[in-house]
Amino acid sequence: MENIKSKEFLVGEAKNKFSEVLNEVSNGVVVRIVKGKQRKLVAEIIPPTKKVDDDELGIGSLAHWGEFAISDDWEMTEEELLNL
């Protein structure tokens, strides 16, 4: 199993040091955000699984997530599109 680094921040600390949190994540560290004396986990920020160059994105910011196709016989009126 691969060795994954993680770091823990209290909620207020994560808020005040958000730039540091993002730097940690960009360096491959999983950031765990906790609250209270019991340090209850409220969130995890994980590094992206695949780095994507802007040139790879194409049209739309989520183009790298997959593909879709519209059937040739698909039709929609303007009223349907606008939900009128």
N, C-alpha and C positions, 0 to 999 in steps of 0.2 A: 504494500500500500504506500502511496506517495505521501511525503511529509508536507502537510499543509500548515502554513503559519497562520496564527490568529492573534488578534489583539482585542482587548476589552476596554470599552469606554462607558462611563456612566452617562445617562441621558444629557445632563447639563454640560458635562465635559465634551461630549460629542458635538453639542450645539456650539459651544464656544471655540472648539478646535476643529470645525468642519473641514477646513482646508487640510489639516493634518490627517483627518480621517480619509479624505479622498486620496491623498498622497499614499497612505498605507495601502488602500485598495488598488491603486494603480501599480503598486509594486508587488502585487500578488498576495497580499495579506487579507484574510477574511476578518472583517471588523464586526465584533459582537457588541451590541448596545444593550446595556442592562440598567435596571432601576431598583432602588430600595436596598435595605440591609441584606436581603436574601439574594440580591443581585439577579433578579428575575430577568431572563432574556426577553427583550421586546422586539429586537430586530437583528438581522444579519445583513451586512453589505458584502457581497462577494464580487471578486474580479470577473470580468467578462470571460466567457469560455473561449472566445475567438476574437482576436483583434482584427478590426476591419479598417482598411484605409478608406478615406473619403472617396477615392476614385472607384472603389468597389461598390459603393452604395447604389449608384444609379439613380433612378427616379424614386423619390420618397426615402425617408430616413430608415424605414424598416425593410427595404428591398432585400437586404441580405438574409432575412428570416425565412424566405421561401419563395415559391412561385405560385401564381394562380392563373387560371384561364377562364375566359368567358365564352360560353357556348355560342356558336354562330347563329342559332335560332332564338337567342335570348332577346327579349324586347321589354322596354319600360317606357311609359309615357312620361312627359314632363310632370304631370300631376302626381303620378306615382312616385317619381323621384323626389318631389318636393313634399310628399305626404299630404296632398290636398284632398 
